[in-house]
């Protein structure tokens, strides 16, 4: 009979230190079957679970928790180098923790290609780079490129087929966007007369006071209140109706449709470049940069470009 080969394992001391540290991490992943049990898993239970996995399958342990280990802890796994899967995980983990110059370059190229692939998917979807979506993400940048050449009144108007509740919701969102633009204008020192949006409440109140002072001071108290209310209603109505003229005061000189489209194209290119350079704060770049499924997309693009070049030269 053949001699039984004893499986190599980490020393009890090393395994205990590693699992003792990991079990205290709040965001450590555990399988669903364990997570669904009644009540939270206390540190002692977590440590026992980790020890059991490390003892039974070190490769799976490295796959699941390897990125949470430091170099000293990874060195403890050197005694398991006879295991192919362990070797593979150790190589990948060391490459991630302390990459060589070649590995850094390869990683940089891979990340760029994956972001480009992700960008192409978003462009094809047609929503992420729509004007409304981009304006919501970058209100001031949109205003500087195209917004100040557009009529602001139309954004608050009801749209065909739109419910009144939807119109109110959209107007509330528009107020938020306008406030963000004005906040940035104030931060950059833009004169108040050039701020976007309607006149400030203080200015409206001054108009109301001026109108009230012109009313007959000798009228009876009740008649005075009626007149004041009437004036206030008139002022409110005028303030609402004059929003178009107020917008025109902030509207830059009119530009042609061709120029407007050119500015919109510039704005879109800037937004797309922000995504590629990692400056789009609305995205989780960790998921994008580590998404191996995106490799299929850019590999197809590379193959297609190579075929096009081949037939063009033929």
HUKAJO-V800376 format. One record per residue. N is the residue number from 1. RES is the residue in three letters. PHI is phi in radians with two decimals (999 if undefined). NEAR is the number of other C-alpha atoms within 10 Angstrom. D_CENTER is the distance of its C-alpha to the mean C-alpha in whole Angstrom. Layout:
((N;RES;PHI;NEAR;D_CENTER) (N;RES;PHI;NEAR;D_CENTER))
This chain:
((1;UNK;999;3;63) (2;UNK;-1.23;4;60) (3;UNK;-1.31;5;59) (4;UNK;-1.22;6;56) (5;UNK;-1.50;6;53) (6;UNK;-1.44;6;51) (7;UNK;-1.29;10;47) (8;UNK;-1.31;13;46) (9;UNK;-2.45;16;44) (10;UNK;-1.17;16;42) (11;UNK;-1.14;11;45) (12;UNK;-1.04;10;44) (13;UNK;-1.15;8;44) (14;UNK;-1.15;13;41) (15;UNK;-1.08;18;39) (16;UNK;-1.13;16;40) (17;UNK;-1.15;12;38) (18;UNK;-1.10;20;35) (19;UNK;-1.23;19;35) (20;UNK;-1.15;18;35) (21;UNK;-1.34;13;32) (22;UNK;-1.12;19;30) (23;UNK;-1.15;21;31) (24;UNK;-1.59;14;30) (25;UNK;-1.38;12;26) (26;UNK;-1.16;8;25) (27;UNK;-1.69;8;22) (28;UNK;-1.21;12;24) (29;UNK;-1.37;10;24) (30;UNK;-2.33;15;27) (31;UNK;-0.96;7;28) (32;UNK;-1.01;8;28) (33;UNK;-1.04;7;32) (34;UNK;-1.39;12;32) (35;UNK;-1.15;12;29) (36;UNK;-1.45;11;30) (37;UNK;-1.17;9;34) (38;UNK;-1.09;7;35) (39;UNK;1.34;7;34) (40;UNK;-1.22;10;31) (41;UNK;-1.53;15;32) (42;UNK;-1.36;10;34) (43;UNK;-0.95;17;34) (44;UNK;-1.12;12;38) (45;UNK;-1.12;12;37) (46;UNK;-1.07;20;33) (47;UNK;-1.12;20;36) (48;UNK;-1.12;15;38) (49;UNK;-1.10;15;36) (50;UNK;-1.13;22;34) (51;UNK;-1.09;20;38) (52;UNK;-1.09;14;39) (53;UNK;-1.16;14;36) (54;UNK;-1.07;19;37) (55;UNK;-1.29;15;41) (56;UNK;-1.54;13;40) (57;UNK;-2.68;12;38) (58;UNK;-1.14;21;36) (59;UNK;-1.13;22;34) (60;UNK;-1.14;15;32) (61;UNK;-1.04;18;32) (62;UNK;-1.18;22;31) (63;UNK;-1.09;16;28) (64;UNK;-1.46;13;27) (65;UNK;-2.16;15;27) (66;UNK;-1.01;18;28) (67;UNK;-1.21;14;24) (68;UNK;-1.64;14;25) (69;UNK;-1.64;16;29) (70;UNK;-1.69;13;30) (71;UNK;-1.07;11;32) (72;UNK;-1.12;9;35) (73;UNK;-1.23;15;34) (74;UNK;-1.11;17;34) (75;UNK;-1.08;11;37) (76;UNK;-1.15;15;39) (77;UNK;-1.50;21;38) (78;UNK;-1.06;13;40) (79;UNK;-1.19;12;43) (80;UNK;-1.84;17;42) (81;UNK;-1.12;13;41) (82;UNK;-1.25;11;44) (83;UNK;-1.57;13;41) (84;UNK;-1.04;11;39) (85;UNK;-1.12;16;36) (86;UNK;-1.10;21;36) (87;UNK;-1.01;16;37) (88;UNK;-1.10;14;34) (89;UNK;-1.14;18;31) (90;UNK;-1.10;21;33) (91;UNK;-1.11;11;32) (92;UNK;-1.14;15;29) (93;UNK;-1.22;21;28) (94;UNK;-1.15;16;30) (95;UNK;-1.13;14;28) (96;UNK;-1.30;14;25) (97;UNK;-1.42;12;26) (98;UNK;-2.31;11;29) (99;UNK;-1.24;14;28) (100;UNK;-1.35;12;31) (101;UNK;-1.07;9;30) (102;UNK;-1.13;9;31) (103;UNK;-1.18;13;28) (104;UNK;-1.11;14;26) (105;UNK;-1.13;12;26) (106;UNK;-1.08;12;26) (107;UNK;-1.11;17;23) (108;UNK;-1.09;13;21) (109;UNK;-1.12;11;23) (110;UNK;-1.08;18;21) (111;UNK;-1.09;20;18) (112;UNK;-1.06;16;18) (113;UNK;-1.16;19;19) (114;UNK;-1.20;24;17) (115;UNK;-1.18;22;14) (116;UNK;-1.10;19;16) (117;UNK;-1.12;22;17) (118;UNK;-1.14;21;14) (119;UNK;-1.07;18;13) (120;UNK;-1.05;15;17) (121;UNK;-1.14;14;16) (122;UNK;-1.16;14;13) (123;UNK;-1.12;14;16) (124;UNK;-1.14;11;19) (125;UNK;-1.13;11;17) (126;UNK;1.49;10;17) (127;UNK;-1.80;12;14) (128;UNK;-1.08;16;11) (129;UNK;-1.89;18;13) (130;UNK;-1.29;12;15) (131;UNK;-1.06;15;16) (132;UNK;-1.08;13;15) (133;UNK;-1.17;12;12) (134;UNK;-1.18;18;11) (135;UNK;-1.12;18;13) (136;UNK;-1.16;15;11) (137;UNK;-1.36;17;8) (138;UNK;-2.32;16;11) (139;UNK;-1.03;21;14) (140;UNK;-1.23;21;16) (141;UNK;-1.09;17;16) (142;UNK;-1.08;22;17) (143;UNK;-1.06;17;20) (144;UNK;-1.19;13;21) (145;UNK;-1.52;17;21) (146;UNK;-2.34;21;22) (147;UNK;-1.02;19;22) (148;UNK;-1.30;20;25) (149;UNK;-1.76;18;27) (150;UNK;-1.84;18;26) (151;UNK;-1.40;15;28) (152;UNK;-1.24;21;26) (153;UNK;-1.13;15;28) (154;UNK;-1.05;10;28) (155;UNK;-1.20;13;24) (156;UNK;-1.67;14;26) (157;UNK;-1.36;12;28) (158;UNK;-1.20;15;29) (159;UNK;-1.91;12;28) (160;UNK;-0.97;6;30) (161;UNK;1.36;6;30) (162;UNK;-1.58;9;28) (163;UNK;-1.28;11;29) (164;UNK;-1.09;11;30) (165;UNK;-1.11;9;27) (166;UNK;-1.20;12;24) (167;UNK;-1.11;16;26) (168;UNK;-1.11;14;25) (169;UNK;-1.10;12;22) (170;UNK;-1.14;16;21) (171;UNK;-1.15;16;23) (172;UNK;-1.13;13;21) (173;UNK;-1.13;13;18) (174;UNK;-1.13;17;19) (175;UNK;-1.10;14;21) (176;UNK;-1.14;14;18) (177;UNK;-1.10;19;16) (178;UNK;-1.06;19;20) (179;UNK;-1.11;16;20) (180;UNK;-1.16;16;17) (181;UNK;-1.12;22;18) (182;UNK;-1.14;20;22) (183;UNK;-1.10;15;20) (184;UNK;-1.22;16;19) (185;UNK;-1.11;17;23) (186;UNK;-1.13;13;24) (187;UNK;-1.10;9;23) (188;UNK;-1.52;9;24) (189;UNK;1.40;9;27) (190;UNK;-1.23;13;27) (191;UNK;-0.97;9;31) (192;UNK;-1.01;12;30) (193;UNK;-1.11;9;32) (194;UNK;-1.74;14;29) (195;UNK;-1.17;20;27) (196;UNK;-1.39;21;25) (197;UNK;1.59;19;26) (198;UNK;-1.26;18;29) (199;UNK;-1.09;16;32) (200;UNK;-1.19;9;31) (201;UNK;-1.03;9;33) (202;UNK;-1.09;9;36) (203;UNK;-1.19;10;37) (204;UNK;-1.13;16;37) (205;UNK;-1.12;13;39) (206;UNK;-1.13;11;42) (207;UNK;-1.12;15;42) (208;UNK;-1.11;18;43) (209;UNK;-1.14;14;46) (210;UNK;-1.15;11;47) (211;UNK;-1.16;16;48) (212;UNK;-1.18;19;49) (213;UNK;-1.18;10;52) (214;UNK;-1.38;8;53) (215;UNK;-1.25;13;54) (216;UNK;-1.18;11;58) (217;UNK;-1.24;10;58) (218;UNK;-1.58;8;62) (219;UNK;-1.21;11;60) (220;UNK;-1.14;10;61) (221;UNK;-1.02;10;58) (222;UNK;-1.10;9;57) (223;UNK;-1.14;12;57) (224;UNK;-1.11;16;55) (225;UNK;-1.16;13;52) (226;UNK;-1.10;12;52) (227;UNK;-1.11;17;52) (228;UNK;-1.07;18;49) (229;UNK;-1.11;13;47) (230;UNK;-1.12;13;48) (231;UNK;-1.09;18;47) (232;UNK;-1.08;19;44) (233;UNK;-1.08;13;43) (234;UNK;-1.14;14;44) (235;UNK;-1.12;17;42) (236;UNK;-1.06;14;39) (237;UNK;-1.16;11;40) (238;UNK;-1.15;11;40) (239;UNK;-1.11;17;37) (240;UNK;-1.20;12;35) (241;UNK;-1.24;11;37) (242;UNK;-1.55;15;36) (243;UNK;-1.07;16;33) (244;UNK;-1.16;15;33) (245;UNK;-1.18;14;35) (246;UNK;-1.13;18;33) (247;UNK;-1.14;20;30) (248;UNK;-1.16;17;33) (249;UNK;-1.13;13;34) (250;UNK;-1.62;19;30) (251;UNK;-1.33;17;30) (252;UNK;-1.21;14;31) (253;UNK;-1.00;8;33) (254;UNK;-1.12;11;33) (255;UNK;-2.19;10;32) (256;UNK;-1.28;9;33) (257;UNK;-1.09;9;31) (258;UNK;-1.16;9;31) (259;UNK;-1.14;12;29) (260;UNK;-1.08;17;27) (261;UNK;-1.13;12;26) (262;UNK;-1.12;14;26) (263;UNK;-1.17;16;24) (264;UNK;-1.14;17;21) (265;UNK;-1.11;14;21) (266;UNK;-1.10;14;21) (267;UNK;-1.06;21;18) (268;UNK;-1.12;18;16) (269;UNK;-1.10;13;17) (270;UNK;-1.13;13;16) (271;UNK;-1.12;19;12) (272;UNK;-1.21;21;13) (273;UNK;-1.17;15;14) (274;UNK;-1.05;13;11) (275;UNK;-1.11;19;10) (276;UNK;-1.14;20;13) (277;UNK;-1.52;10;13) (278;UNK;1.45;13;10) (279;UNK;-1.78;13;9) (280;UNK;-1.47;16;6) (281;UNK;-1.25;10;4) (282;UNK;-1.60;8;1) (283;UNK;-2.05;11;4) (284;UNK;-1.71;10;7) (285;UNK;-1.23;17;9) (286;UNK;-1.06;8;12) (287;UNK;-1.20;9;12) (288;UNK;-1.18;16;12) (289;UNK;-1.18;18;14) (290;UNK;-1.79;14;17) (291;UNK;-1.48;14;17) (292;UNK;-1.19;12;20) (293;UNK;-1.16;11;21) (294;UNK;-1.27;20;19) (295;UNK;-1.11;18;22) (296;UNK;-1.04;12;24) (297;UNK;-1.14;17;22) (298;UNK;-1.30;19;23) (299;UNK;-1.16;13;26) (300;UNK;-1.12;11;27) (301;UNK;-1.12;13;26) (302;UNK;-1.11;12;28) (303;UNK;-1.10;11;31) (304;UNK;-1.10;12;31) (305;UNK;-1.10;11;31) (306;UNK;-1.14;12;34) (307;UNK;-1.16;12;36) (308;UNK;-1.07;12;36) (309;UNK;-1.13;11;37) (310;UNK;-1.10;10;40) (311;UNK;-1.23;8;41) (312;UNK;-1.20;8;41) (313;UNK;-1.45;7;43) (314;UNK;-1.20;6;45))
